[in-house]
Amino acid sequence: MTTFDYAPALESRTIVTIDPQYGHFINGSFTKGSNHFASINPSDETVLSHIALGSAQDIDTAVDAARVAYESVWSKLSGKERGKYLYRIARILQERAREFAVLESLDNGKPIRESRDVDVPLAAAHFFYHAGWADKLDYAGMGNSPRPHGVAGQIIPWNFPILMLSWKIAPALAAGNTVVLKPAETTSLTALLFAQVCQQAELPAGVVNIVTGDGSTGAALVEHPGIDKIAFTGSTEVGKAIARAIAPTKKKATLELGGKAANIVFEDAPIDETVEGIVNGIFFNQGHVCCAGSRLLLQEDVAEEVLSKLKVRMAKIRVGDPLDKNTDLGAINSSEQLLKIRDLSKSGDDEGAERWSPPCAVPEKGFWFPPTIFTGVTQAHRIAREEIFGPVLSVLTFRTPQEAIEKANNTPYGLSAGIWSEKGSRILWAAGQLKAGVIWANTFNKFDPASPFGGYKESGWGREGGRHGLTAYLKDAESNNE
Amino acid sequence: MKYYGLVDGTEASLNNFLKSLPGVDQVGAEARAAMLGTRSIKTSSKKKAIDLAISMVDLTTLEGADTAGKVTALASKAVRPDPSDPTVPSVGAICVYNDMVSIARKHLDLVGGSHVPVAAVCTAFPSGRASMAVKIQDTLDAIEAGAGEIDMVIDRGAFLSGHLMDVFEEIVKIREVCGEKAHLKVILETGELVTYDNVRKASFLAMLAGADFIKTSTGKVAPAATPPVVLVMLEAVRDFYQITNKRIGVKPAGGIRNTKDAIKQLVLVNETAGPEWLTPSLFRIGASALLNDLLMQRMKMRDGYYASPTYVTID
């Protein structure tokens, strides 16, 4: 038998320059910053740079800069002029796409194939899309001349650093707000590179401010009285804390939180593409996806066939160096996250579910977890209820379509769901029954700037993307909705 | 067991079997094929892949203008694709019209290519529009002239009008004619079947009827061997092996003109049917121009620079 081993095909990292230390980006220039902490490459644990820990003072300076920029420059520009800046940023993101992709893979651990083909092109697409809205806000369904809120405080997660940044900054700027953004503690580097893009695009000083740091920095941002609107993507736990913190204030908020999506496979599904969709649903981005299809619901009469094909397919998943163009599954983002995945997986073992992973060698250094499925899972297992946020799939079965819907909806979350069936009427029926903000039919994890994204129940408030996402950054002039 | 015990030879059982196959989602199949197209094959694995691809080429000439001269030149090239480098393997077979078979066979034997089989296109290639008697005679002629492989076309008209049993019976008949003397490749002409559901259905139909290989296209209709079509066929042979324990070969033909495309095909094989299919006895690439591009890339890997095309023989 011929073996066809793919030789390593490494993307060169020489295209990126990483400074040994970074400060914050406030009022158009970089500060020195203080209390620096190390930011590491999760695939080999080497130190990439040192990131400043933003203090309440740093947040204060940044919010002031954003306020001045809002009042003196950005709110006075016409939509058409704002759009020009957004188009410029979008084009620079495209021009520097490879640089962003390599840096993202180094910092986050995700495969270069994904940062190159998904994250960075989508980030640019979000700026292009919202650039187009900037001079058409009168037609956003918010009445004539809807107005921006003012200064937006934005907190983004580590799973899609540059993409989440663009989801936040592009609509805010298009609508006429200025922003203070805090990237995640472990993945600040592409946000800091984006700060350089703002300089390159000659964006007026103070319109975009980036303050790095940890949860305390984020809390300071949320609590700052100069913030008019909060946009947060992250865990439900922190989302609840934010909701509590802003309850007595006039601050508006959109929260994009956790999920435990059901991926439902009916007996008439296109089996081979379904298997691809299952793999893409849970192993895309190492499962670090809030809308990941982490609960697989199989109709009992096809369960065996789907599982056996899924195992064959999982054995083909290439785990390894994120910069290798042939890698499918990269590194877990942090040791902390790895511990959480291990802990929840162990609960699966303890509670009697059956664990399976294909034989796969993982590198010695760095944070790694093999693609894993648990079969024999029921609704009562922790791994069927709690978000694992890793490459771990819980497999459940059902007998009738009604049962599938009941199980799918039996969760405090409601971010996304998947339906696999060749029968159009069944897809439409199921989509109407599912309590989830995003429903994919015969596909999974597809994103587009024009499509609103967000959750039901504890998966969040509001939508991002599309016209719906834009309205979160506008207030209705006529109803004077302050 | 006849028809692998999966159908009993009646129209009802054939129709039931083919209807029970799961559908193919077009978007998903195309996305998977495109993703596999992004695999990056470099250095040592590229070198191996090029030699493997050369050994899988069914070097083809199927022109009205074919002559003995053209066919003998092709035969010489098939045995020693690069006369300056004896480490280059012979191709998988040469593929010609059936009146050229004896010329090809004789010349191959003459130049030390007795190991290279001759494949003949039969059954009123490329359209398949002739009586059964003519199709049988066509096949008999080719085998008698020394063809070791028969590339038959299916009756696409019958398939598209739902007369699946007619298509099945034709293949069964030609299989009987081939007997042990010739391998049977069944050309589905996927460009005329159009949908991936049809490709999957036709693949299973051909395998049940006794095909040794399923082949995408005649090369006379576009689109031909697109990656998603080949993906669906590779899934079919993989699934068929799961049921029957018998490995059927796959032959994409038409439109694969350069090394990059050929390597993409090998990646599809490796990650869909599996590495067991990475052998000329289970995977062939029907092509003419492809061979020279493979040779050029091979020279580039050996010498470190691109040679002038004059260093590669034209036929």
Chai-1 contact restraints between the chains, C-beta under 6 A:
chainA,res_idxA,chainB,res_idxB,connection_type,confidence,min_distance_angstrom,max_distance_angstrom,comment,restraint_id
A,M1,B,P275,contact,1.0,0.0,6.0,A-B,restraint_1
A,M1,B,E276,contact,1.0,0.0,6.0,A-B,restraint_2
A,T2,B,L278,contact,1.0,0.0,6.0,A-B,restraint_3
A,T3,B,P275,contact,1.0,0.0,6.0,A-B,restraint_4
A,F4,B,N270,contact,1.0,0.0,6.0,A-B,restraint_5
A,F4,B,P275,contact,1.0,0.0,6.0,A-B,restraint_6
A,F4,B,L278,contact,1.0,0.0,6.0,A-B,restraint_7
A,D5,B,S45,contact,1.0,0.0,6.0,A-B,restraint_8
A,Y6,B,S45,contact,1.0,0.0,6.0,A-B,restraint_9
A,A7,B,K42,contact,1.0,0.0,6.0,A-B,restraint_10
A,A7,B,T43,contact,1.0,0.0,6.0,A-B,restraint_11
A,A7,B,S44,contact,1.0,0.0,6.0,A-B,restraint_12
A,A7,B,S45,contact,1.0,0.0,6.0,A-B,restraint_13
A,A9,B,S40,contact,1.0,0.0,6.0,A-B,restraint_14
A,A9,B,K42,contact,1.0,0.0,6.0,A-B,restraint_15
A,P270,B,P22,contact,1.0,0.0,6.0,A-B,restraint_16
A,P270,B,G23,contact,1.0,0.0,6.0,A-B,restraint_17
A,P270,B,V24,contact,1.0,0.0,6.0,A-B,restraint_18
A,P270,B,D25,contact,1.0,0.0,6.0,A-B,restraint_19
A,I271,B,P22,contact,1.0,0.0,6.0,A-B,restraint_20
A,D272,B,E235,contact,1.0,0.0,6.0,A-B,restraint_21
A,E273,B,D25,contact,1.0,0.0,6.0,A-B,restraint_22
A,E273,B,G28,contact,1.0,0.0,6.0,A-B,restraint_23
A,E273,B,A29,contact,1.0,0.0,6.0,A-B,restraint_24
A,E276,B,G28,contact,1.0,0.0,6.0,A-B,restraint_25
A,E276,B,R32,contact,1.0,0.0,6.0,A-B,restraint_26
A,K316,B,E271,contact,1.0,0.0,6.0,A-B,restraint_27
A,K325,B,S40,contact,1.0,0.0,6.0,A-B,restraint_28
A,N326,B,R39,contact,1.0,0.0,6.0,A-B,restraint_29
A,N326,B,S40,contact,1.0,0.0,6.0,A-B,restraint_30
A,E422,B,G23,contact,1.0,0.0,6.0,A-B,restraint_31
A,N442,B,D25,contact,1.0,0.0,6.0,A-B,restraint_32
